[in-house]
Amino acid sequence: MTAVWKKTTALTLEAAPFAIRAERASDVVAREALLDASFGEGRFARTCQRLRDGRAPAEGLAFTAVREGRVVGTVRLWHVSAGGIPALVLGPLAVDAPCRSLGVGAALMEHALAAAKARGHGAVILRGDAAYYARFGFSADKTGELALPGPFERERLLAVELRQGALDDAFGMIVATGDKLRGPAPRANGKARKLLIQAA
């Protein structure tokens, strides 16, 4: 299913619609280039990456934003155990720099959370800026007794319950539980990253 989003505040080229759809295999190179451009090569050393290494995203919960035929945004959710309680970890969320004022990031978040809820998931956890993610219901209220497998800032470990009380007894380490990938994880090579940047 594809959702089409359109800003109605102004009828300009910048307000052109974008679509959010399930991620496709053909999106991989552009997605990886977008993530490299957004977070740099150091993204693979981030603490939350430990929850994604060698794992596949949760079924039906990897999304791509497309505008004028180009990948301009990405978000994926991953199965974890939050101290023994099933949950999802969201991330990374990335939007192509020229499209960041179009609401692509917010639309991806809303779409991903709605899809997770529709699939019966109880909670979503992420590491991020509380001021930004509060608008989607995220807070540190239920993460005080949880830990990530590496260094992290306590105030940036956030969660939203999709089912009331889903994280009431969450305590301990957050660990990956998703299906393991078959073969090496896809990455954009230097040429693919250069082509994406030139196309921007």
C-alpha positions in Angstrom: 0.0 0.0 0.0 1.2 3.5 -0.9 0.2 6.6 1.0 0.4 9.9 -0.9 1.1 13.0 1.2 0.7 16.6 -0.1 1.2 19.9 1.6 -1.8 22.1 1.0 -0.3 25.3 2.4 1.3 26.5 -0.9 1.0 25.4 -4.5 4.7 25.5 -5.4 7.2 23.0 -6.7 8.5 22.6 -3.1 5.0 21.5 -2.1 4.9 18.7 -4.7 3.5 15.5 -3.2 5.5 12.5 -2.1 4.5 9.0 -1.6 5.3 6.6 1.3 5.3 2.9 0.3 6.8 -0.4 1.5 10.5 -0.6 0.9 11.5 -2.4 -2.2 14.7 -4.3 -3.1 15.4 -1.6 -5.7 15.5 1.0 -2.9 18.6 -0.5 -1.2 21.4 1.5 -2.9 19.5 4.8 -2.7 18.5 4.1 0.9 22.1 3.3 2.0 23.4 6.4 0.2 20.8 8.5 1.9 21.7 7.1 5.3 25.4 7.8 4.6 24.7 11.4 3.6 22.5 11.9 6.7 24.6 10.2 9.4 28.1 9.7 7.8 30.2 6.5 7.8 30.2 6.6 11.6 26.5 5.4 11.6 27.7 1.8 11.8 29.4 2.5 15.2 26.2 3.9 16.8 24.8 2.0 19.8 21.4 1.3 18.3 23.1 -0.2 15.3 24.0 -3.2 17.5 20.2 -3.9 17.5 20.2 -4.0 13.7 23.4 -5.7 12.8 22.8 -8.9 10.9 19.0 -8.6 11.4 16.1 -8.1 9.0 13.6 -5.3 9.7 10.2 -6.4 11.1 8.0 -7.8 8.5 6.0 -5.1 6.7 7.7 -2.3 8.7 10.3 -0.9 6.3 9.1 2.2 4.4 10.4 4.5 1.7 9.4 8.0 0.8 9.5 8.8 -2.9 9.3 12.2 -4.6 9.5 12.6 -8.4 10.8 9.1 -8.7 13.6 9.5 -6.2 14.0 8.0 -2.7 13.9 10.9 -0.3 13.2 9.3 3.0 13.5 6.0 4.8 12.4 4.4 8.1 12.5 0.9 9.4 11.5 -0.9 12.6 13.2 -3.9 14.2 12.1 -6.6 16.6 13.7 -6.4 20.1 13.1 -7.6 23.6 12.9 -4.8 26.1 13.9 -6.7 29.2 11.9 -9.7 28.1 9.0 -7.7 26.7 8.5 -7.8 22.9 8.8 -4.3 21.3 10.2 -2.6 18.2 13.1 -0.2 17.8 12.7 2.5 15.2 15.5 3.8 13.1 17.2 5.2 11.5 14.8 7.8 10.2 16.4 9.9 7.4 15.2 12.5 4.9 17.0 13.9 1.9 18.2 17.4 2.9 16.3 19.4 0.3 13.0 17.7 1.3 13.3 18.2 5.1 10.9 21.1 5.1 8.1 19.1 3.3 7.0 17.0 6.3 8.5 13.8 5.0 10.0 12.8 8.3 6.8 13.4 10.2 4.8 11.5 7.6 7.2 8.6 7.7 6.9 8.5 11.5 3.1 8.6 11.5 2.9 5.9 8.8 5.4 3.6 10.6 3.7 3.9 13.9 0.2 3.3 12.4 1.5 0.3 10.6 3.1 -1.1 13.7 -0.1 -0.6 15.7 -2.2 -2.2 13.0 0.1 -5.3 13.1 -0.5 -5.7 16.8 2.8 -4.4 18.2 2.7 -3.0 21.7 5.5 -0.4 21.8 8.2 1.3 19.8 11.5 2.4 21.3 14.1 4.8 19.8 17.2 6.8 20.7 16.7 10.4 19.7 15.8 14.0 20.6 12.9 14.2 23.0 11.8 17.6 21.8 11.4 16.3 18.3 9.8 12.9 19.0 7.4 14.1 21.7 4.9 15.1 19.0 4.6 11.4 18.1 4.0 10.4 21.8 7.5 9.4 22.6 8.9 10.1 26.1 11.4 8.6 28.6 8.6 7.8 31.0 8.8 4.0 30.4 12.5 3.6 29.6 14.1 4.5 32.9 14.8 0.8 33.7 16.0 -0.1 30.2 19.5 -0.1 28.8 21.1 -0.3 25.4 24.1 -2.5 24.4 26.6 0.3 24.5 26.9 4.0 25.6 23.8 6.1 25.4 22.3 9.2 27.0 19.5 8.2 29.3 17.3 11.2 28.3 17.5 10.2 24.7 16.1 6.6 25.2 12.4 7.1 24.4 9.4 5.0 23.8 5.7 5.2 22.9 3.2 2.6 23.8 0.9 1.5 21.0 -1.0 -0.6 23.6 -1.5 0.9 27.0 0.7 -0.7 29.6 2.8 -2.5 27.1 6.1 -1.4 28.8 4.9 -1.4 32.4 7.2 -4.2 33.5 10.1 -3.4 31.1 13.4 -3.8 32.9 16.9 -4.6 31.7 18.8 -4.8 28.5 17.2 -4.2 25.1 18.4 -7.0 22.8 17.7 -7.8 19.1 15.3 -10.6 18.4 14.5 -10.2 14.7 15.2 -12.7 12.0 18.8 -12.9 10.9 19.8 -11.7 7.5 20.9 -14.1 4.8 24.2 -13.0 3.4 26.0 -9.6 4.0 24.1 -6.5 4.9 23.6 -4.2 1.9 25.6 -1.0 1.7 25.9 1.7 -0.9 29.4 1.8 -2.5 31.2 5.1 -3.2 30.0 5.3 -6.8 26.3 4.9 -5.7 26.7 7.5 -3.0 28.2 9.9 -5.6 25.4 9.3 -8.1 22.7 10.0 -5.4 24.5 13.2 -4.3 24.8 14.4 -7.9 21.1 13.7 -8.5 20.1 15.8 -5.5 
